[in-house]
Amino acid sequence: MPEEMKTERELNAEEVSQPRVASPGSRSTASFVAVRNRLPSDVDVVSPFVDQLMRFISRFRVAEGGNFEIELALREAIVNAIVHGNQEDPRKRVRVICRCMTDGEISVTIEDEGIGFRSDAIPDPTSPENRLRTHGRGIYLMKTLMDEVDFEQGGSVVHMRKRANAGSDASRKPQ
């Protein structure tokens, strides 16, 4: 594993507990713990990093069927940042900030050093002409699996949120 990736012990040392700043529309005043990491633009680091991050998340979020939806959305977002955002340029990094609220809500921000993209210009992978394509489903999956997905800075920053105790289908907005 590259030196830049933190071990679980180092990741724990970077945790910051502080009052949560309520986001627009949020009524929660729950505290949160946050971790920050910078990853090299190498797809080989994605699985070990996400595995480690999911161990961290599972300490704050108990889910009956696990947290598969969060895990898959994280993998898609980080791979997109490395491959499409940073073009796998070894000089560029991907920044990941994960906030785990004490009530079980998860908020993740992933930022690459690329030029961005127009998220509204991504073809719909469910349309008949795109169903057989071998790529192009990452953003669709992220939006389907998480409760909120927003792009900023021309698409080089993605914010994802999974509400506490959100039902898998009932609380998600249609795509």
Backbone bond lengths (Angstrom), bond angles and torsions (degrees), N, CA, C in turn:
res aa  C-N    CA-C-N  psi(-1)  N-CA   C-N-CA  omega(-1)  CA-C   N-CA-C  phi
1 M - - - 1.444 - - 1.531 108.56 -
2 P 1.339 118.65 136.03 1.461 120.46 -179.15 1.523 111.35 -59.39
3 E 1.332 114.53 150.08 1.467 120.14 179.62 1.513 112.38 -56.76
4 E 1.330 115.86 -32.81 1.454 119.66 -174.32 1.530 112.72 -67.17
5 M 1.335 116.86 -25.99 1.461 118.91 177.03 1.517 108.67 -74.90
6 K 1.291 116.20 137.23 1.451 120.57 -178.02 1.519 110.17 -86.25
7 T 1.312 116.74 145.20 1.447 120.22 172.13 1.513 107.52 -75.00
8 E 1.323 117.07 168.32 1.460 119.30 -179.39 1.519 110.72 -60.29
9 R 1.336 117.74 -39.01 1.459 120.56 179.56 1.528 110.04 -63.14
10 E 1.341 117.81 -43.44 1.463 120.66 178.36 1.511 110.82 -66.92
11 L 1.331 116.90 -38.53 1.452 121.02 178.75 1.522 109.16 -60.59
12 N 1.324 117.85 -43.07 1.463 120.89 179.11 1.519 111.80 -62.69
13 A 1.323 116.95 -35.62 1.457 120.20 -178.78 1.518 112.09 -66.50
14 E 1.316 117.18 -20.88 1.457 120.62 -177.51 1.526 112.49 -93.17
15 E 1.319 117.89 -1.93 1.448 120.95 -179.68 1.527 110.32 -60.03
16 V 1.314 115.04 140.67 1.455 120.17 179.87 1.518 107.90 -127.84
17 S 1.307 116.72 118.74 1.454 120.21 179.01 1.523 107.66 -101.45
18 Q 1.311 115.50 125.77 1.453 120.18 -178.52 1.517 109.34 -157.75
19 P 1.324 117.12 163.10 1.455 118.80 177.93 1.523 110.02 -63.26
20 R 1.288 115.61 141.21 1.451 120.63 179.37 1.514 109.71 -78.51
21 V 1.306 116.22 136.69 1.451 121.17 173.20 1.519 105.70 -86.44
22 A 1.306 116.69 119.59 1.457 120.51 -175.87 1.521 110.38 -64.73
23 S 1.330 115.86 133.72 1.451 120.83 176.74 1.518 108.94 -85.03
24 P 1.340 117.41 161.89 1.460 119.44 179.97 1.525 110.59 -55.62
25 G 1.291 116.68 132.78 1.451 122.05 179.59 1.519 113.75 83.75
26 S 1.315 117.40 -6.06 1.459 121.00 -179.49 1.519 109.48 -95.15
27 R 1.325 115.70 137.45 1.463 119.90 178.23 1.513 110.69 -108.75
28 S 1.320 116.15 0.64 1.456 120.78 -175.90 1.519 111.51 -76.04
29 T 1.308 114.99 141.11 1.461 120.85 174.49 1.524 109.48 -118.44
30 A 1.323 116.30 23.23 1.465 121.26 -177.49 1.521 110.46 -65.42
31 S 1.329 115.45 147.08 1.460 120.90 173.75 1.517 108.56 -77.19
32 F 1.332 115.86 164.16 1.454 118.58 178.00 1.512 110.69 -140.96
33 V 1.313 114.02 162.19 1.452 122.89 173.21 1.521 105.65 -120.01
34 A 1.326 116.19 132.95 1.458 119.93 -176.87 1.519 110.71 -122.42
35 V 1.331 114.94 147.07 1.463 121.08 171.73 1.519 107.36 -126.88
36 R 1.314 114.41 146.06 1.465 121.72 178.79 1.514 108.10 -126.35
37 N 1.332 115.81 137.19 1.459 121.22 177.84 1.519 109.88 -141.68
38 R 1.306 115.13 149.79 1.464 122.19 171.49 1.520 106.65 -117.73
39 L 1.324 115.24 126.38 1.451 121.10 -177.25 1.522 110.60 -112.04
40 P 1.329 117.31 146.20 1.458 119.47 172.78 1.528 109.42 -71.47
41 S 1.306 116.66 159.11 1.467 121.08 179.40 1.523 109.54 -81.98
42 D 1.312 115.58 70.32 1.456 123.26 -177.92 1.522 107.26 -139.68
43 V 1.336 117.67 116.26 1.459 120.84 -176.45 1.532 112.64 -62.64
44 D 1.318 117.84 -19.99 1.469 120.56 179.29 1.527 112.64 -67.04
45 V 1.321 118.59 -18.12 1.467 120.41 179.95 1.527 112.14 -88.39
46 V 1.341 118.09 -10.40 1.463 120.91 -173.63 1.523 111.86 -63.59
47 S 1.309 118.45 -53.37 1.474 120.13 -176.41 1.521 112.94 -61.11
48 P 1.348 119.54 -50.73 1.466 117.40 179.05 1.532 112.46 -61.16
49 F 1.335 117.26 -37.75 1.459 119.70 -179.99 1.525 111.43 -66.66
50 V 1.339 117.33 -47.01 1.465 120.28 -178.74 1.527 110.20 -65.25
51 D 1.316 117.76 -38.52 1.468 120.15 176.55 1.529 110.00 -57.93
52 Q 1.313 116.63 -45.64 1.470 122.13 179.69 1.525 110.82 -65.01
53 L 1.318 116.89 -44.02 1.459 120.78 -179.85 1.530 110.88 -65.27
54 M 1.315 117.54 -37.06 1.462 120.38 179.16 1.532 111.16 -67.90
55 R 1.317 118.34 -32.66 1.470 120.41 174.40 1.527 109.48 -63.31
56 F 1.331 115.94 -40.66 1.465 121.08 177.26 1.528 110.15 -63.45
57 I 1.326 117.43 -49.08 1.465 122.42 -178.21 1.524 111.03 -61.20
58 S 1.327 117.22 -39.70 1.465 120.19 -176.34 1.527 112.60 -65.31
59 R 1.316 117.83 -17.25 1.466 120.26 176.20 1.525 111.34 -73.11
60 F 1.322 117.49 -20.59 1.462 122.05 -176.94 1.520 113.08 -110.77
61 R 1.304 116.52 -16.37 1.454 120.33 -173.63 1.523 109.52 -131.44
62 V 1.310 115.44 111.90 1.455 120.07 177.10 1.524 107.12 -94.50
63 A 1.310 116.08 124.26 1.458 120.49 -179.90 1.522 108.79 -127.56
64 E 1.321 116.20 138.02 1.460 120.72 -177.79 1.523 111.66 -58.98
65 G 1.307 117.93 -46.54 1.455 121.31 -178.03 1.515 111.94 -100.97
66 G 1.310 118.15 23.22 1.456 120.66 -175.33 1.513 109.72 82.34
67 N 1.292 115.39 -169.59 1.460 120.64 -179.26 1.526 110.31 -117.84
68 F 1.323 115.70 42.47 1.456 121.54 -176.23 1.530 112.46 -56.50
69 E 1.331 117.22 -39.72 1.462 120.36 -177.79 1.532 111.00 -61.93
70 I 1.333 116.36 -44.14 1.470 120.74 178.65 1.520 109.53 -64.80
71 E 1.327 116.54 -44.87 1.464 121.04 -178.17 1.525 111.61 -59.63
72 L 1.320 117.88 -47.03 1.464 120.75 -178.96 1.529 111.10 -65.86
73 A 1.328 117.51 -41.44 1.466 120.73 178.18 1.531 110.67 -62.61
74 L 1.332 117.11 -40.79 1.468 120.88 177.24 1.526 111.16 -61.43
75 R 1.327 116.11 -47.53 1.473 120.10 -179.86 1.528 110.76 -58.66
76 E 1.324 116.43 -45.60 1.467 120.32 -179.42 1.525 111.38 -63.04
77 A 1.330 117.02 -45.20 1.465 120.62 -177.42 1.531 111.49 -65.91
78 I 1.323 117.39 -41.88 1.471 120.19 -178.52 1.530 110.81 -70.48
79 V 1.329 117.14 -41.90 1.470 119.58 177.13 1.524 109.90 -62.68
80 N 1.333 117.97 -42.57 1.470 120.16 177.26 1.524 111.15 -59.22
81 A 1.334 116.90 -42.31 1.469 120.71 -179.73 1.526 110.75 -63.28
82 I 1.315 117.11 -41.82 1.468 120.99 -179.17 1.523 111.56 -71.12
83 V 1.332 116.36 -51.74 1.467 121.21 -172.83 1.521 112.19 -77.38
84 H 1.324 117.25 -52.58 1.464 120.42 -174.77 1.525 112.64 -88.01
85 G 1.329 117.21 -40.45 1.462 120.28 -178.73 1.515 112.35 -73.89
86 N 1.322 116.16 -58.40 1.472 120.76 -175.78 1.521 113.46 -91.53
87 Q 1.322 117.56 -1.51 1.471 121.55 179.13 1.531 111.67 54.20
88 E 1.326 116.57 29.78 1.472 123.86 -179.11 1.539 112.51 56.30
89 D 1.318 115.71 28.21 1.469 121.91 178.09 1.529 108.68 -73.03
90 P 1.331 117.90 117.28 1.471 120.30 -176.39 1.531 114.01 -64.06
91 R 1.330 117.82 -14.66 1.469 120.51 178.00 1.521 112.38 -83.36
92 K 1.338 116.86 -12.67 1.464 121.42 -177.17 1.517 110.68 -101.73
93 R 1.323 115.21 154.64 1.455 122.70 -178.05 1.521 110.74 -124.06
94 V 1.325 114.97 160.13 1.462 122.77 173.60 1.523 106.89 -115.48
95 R 1.317 116.84 127.86 1.462 122.09 179.75 1.524 108.95 -100.17
96 V 1.328 115.88 131.30 1.465 121.58 179.60 1.523 108.06 -124.51
97 I 1.322 115.94 126.93 1.465 122.03 174.45 1.522 106.43 -122.66
98 C 1.316 115.90 124.83 1.464 121.14 179.48 1.517 108.29 -121.85
99 R 1.332 115.41 127.05 1.463 121.36 176.50 1.520 108.35 -115.05
100 C 1.317 115.53 125.46 1.458 122.10 176.91 1.513 108.01 -110.76
101 M 1.324 117.20 114.41 1.451 121.69 179.22 1.522 109.14 -79.89
102 T 1.300 115.54 151.67 1.462 119.88 -179.68 1.521 112.09 -64.97
103 D 1.338 117.58 -19.37 1.465 120.19 178.05 1.528 112.52 -87.01
104 G 1.361 117.69 -0.54 1.457 121.57 176.95 1.516 114.53 103.40
105 E 1.322 117.83 -7.11 1.469 119.76 177.42 1.526 109.38 -71.13
106 I 1.330 115.56 142.67 1.462 122.15 179.79 1.516 108.34 -121.40
107 S 1.325 116.24 134.94 1.457 122.80 176.74 1.527 107.90 -130.69
108 V 1.332 116.38 128.49 1.461 121.05 -177.95 1.521 108.96 -130.41
109 T 1.336 115.64 135.22 1.458 121.87 173.72 1.520 107.65 -120.31
110 I 1.330 116.07 130.63 1.455 122.09 179.17 1.521 106.94 -125.17
111 E 1.332 115.12 126.04 1.465 120.66 -176.00 1.522 109.94 -128.32
112 D 1.335 115.17 128.97 1.465 119.36 175.76 1.527 109.15 -108.43
113 E 1.320 116.48 176.09 1.457 121.89 -178.86 1.525 112.02 -104.58
114 G 1.321 116.23 20.28 1.458 121.23 -179.38 1.517 112.57 -83.29
115 I 1.326 114.95 -175.71 1.467 120.76 -177.62 1.522 112.47 -87.39
116 G 1.324 117.61 -7.00 1.457 121.28 178.47 1.509 112.41 89.84
117 F 1.315 115.95 -172.13 1.462 123.03 -178.24 1.520 107.62 -162.12
118 R 1.305 115.55 168.48 1.464 120.24 176.38 1.526 107.77 -94.60
119 S 1.304 116.71 107.80 1.463 119.97 -177.16 1.522 112.53 -63.09
120 D 1.335 117.15 -26.45 1.466 119.98 178.90 1.525 112.12 -78.96
121 A 1.331 118.07 -7.41 1.462 121.50 -179.95 1.531 112.48 -96.86
122 I 1.316 117.98 0.70 1.457 121.93 179.93 1.527 108.40 -75.56
123 P 1.345 117.52 127.05 1.473 119.87 -179.52 1.531 111.95 -62.71
124 D 1.314 115.62 147.00 1.454 122.00 178.11 1.531 109.09 -72.94
125 P 1.360 117.52 115.63 1.470 119.12 -177.64 1.525 113.68 -71.12
126 T 1.350 117.42 -9.64 1.462 119.40 179.76 1.527 112.41 -92.11
127 S 1.329 117.63 -7.44 1.463 119.32 179.13 1.530 108.97 -72.77
128 P 1.324 117.77 148.57 1.469 121.27 -174.68 1.531 114.36 -52.63
129 E 1.316 117.81 -38.48 1.467 119.92 -177.85 1.529 113.42 -73.03
130 N 1.327 117.46 -13.99 1.471 120.51 -178.55 1.529 114.17 -109.98
131 R 1.307 117.85 -6.00 1.471 120.59 -174.38 1.524 113.91 -61.55
132 L 1.285 118.77 -31.36 1.468 121.49 -177.32 1.523 113.26 -93.29
133 R 1.309 117.85 -0.43 1.469 120.31 177.89 1.515 109.89 -65.87
134 T 1.306 116.51 147.72 1.472 121.26 -177.05 1.523 112.66 -89.80
135 H 1.317 118.29 -0.34 1.460 121.78 178.61 1.523 108.88 -148.20
136 G 1.339 116.06 175.98 1.459 119.74 176.40 1.512 114.92 98.28
137 R 1.334 117.75 17.98 1.463 120.09 -178.62 1.529 113.97 -110.04
138 G 1.315 118.27 -5.60 1.460 122.00 -174.28 1.513 113.95 -58.70
139 I 1.309 117.59 -51.62 1.471 120.67 -178.37 1.522 110.35 -65.90
140 Y 1.323 116.66 -40.30 1.461 120.74 176.97 1.526 110.03 -58.52
141 L 1.330 117.67 -46.25 1.467 121.54 178.96 1.522 111.13 -62.26
142 M 1.327 116.99 -45.07 1.459 120.29 179.81 1.529 110.38 -58.14
143 K 1.317 116.98 -46.15 1.465 121.17 -178.66 1.520 112.04 -68.28
144 T 1.315 116.85 -31.81 1.462 121.06 179.76 1.523 111.52 -75.94
145 L 1.325 117.33 -38.54 1.459 121.66 -173.56 1.525 114.51 -85.53
146 M 1.320 117.45 -27.94 1.469 120.88 -178.51 1.523 109.47 -101.83
147 D 1.330 116.43 160.80 1.460 120.70 -179.96 1.525 112.17 -78.40
148 E 1.326 116.77 -32.03 1.471 121.68 177.15 1.514 109.07 -140.87
149 V 1.328 116.28 138.06 1.462 123.04 173.38 1.524 106.67 -139.69
150 D 1.322 116.35 121.40 1.462 121.73 -179.79 1.519 109.28 -130.82
151 F 1.328 115.50 142.33 1.461 121.11 177.77 1.517 109.09 -110.40
152 E 1.336 115.63 140.41 1.464 122.10 177.83 1.512 109.35 -133.72
153 Q 1.320 115.28 172.52 1.463 123.25 177.74 1.529 110.87 50.61
154 G 1.318 115.07 48.19 1.454 120.07 177.27 1.513 113.78 68.73
155 G 1.319 117.44 18.27 1.455 121.16 178.07 1.516 114.30 99.45
156 S 1.334 118.39 -3.24 1.460 119.40 -179.43 1.534 112.68 -83.90
157 V 1.326 116.78 -3.71 1.463 121.57 175.31 1.525 107.58 -128.12
158 V 1.327 116.13 128.83 1.461 120.55 175.55 1.530 108.12 -121.18
159 H 1.332 114.91 132.48 1.464 122.22 175.46 1.526 106.45 -110.55
160 M 1.319 115.78 129.29 1.461 120.56 177.43 1.520 108.44 -126.93
161 R 1.335 115.15 145.61 1.458 119.67 -179.83 1.516 109.16 -140.25
162 K 1.316 114.79 138.86 1.467 122.29 172.48 1.516 105.95 -122.66
163 R 1.321 116.00 118.76 1.460 120.69 -178.83 1.520 111.09 -68.18
164 A 1.289 115.50 158.07 1.465 121.89 176.00 1.516 109.43 -66.40
165 N 1.309 116.04 136.05 1.465 122.38 175.02 1.520 113.32 51.84
166 A 1.337 117.29 31.52 1.458 120.31 178.82 1.521 109.15 -73.80
167 G 1.314 115.97 132.96 1.459 119.93 174.65 1.508 109.23 -68.50
168 S 1.301 117.83 151.29 1.456 120.34 -171.55 1.518 113.24 -65.67
169 D 1.324 119.13 -40.95 1.460 119.36 -177.89 1.529 112.88 -112.44
170 A 1.317 117.17 -34.38 1.456 121.04 -172.64 1.511 113.55 -63.94
171 S 1.321 118.72 -36.59 1.460 120.02 -173.24 1.522 113.50 -95.86
172 R 1.328 118.50 -8.08 1.459 120.16 -178.66 1.506 110.92 -79.57
173 K 1.306 115.85 143.39 1.458 118.93 177.00 1.521 109.00 -81.23
174 P 1.337 117.99 146.75 1.465 120.84 179.86 1.530 109.62 -65.87
175 Q 1.327 115.50 148.24 1.469 120.96 -178.44 1.506 111.41 -93.25
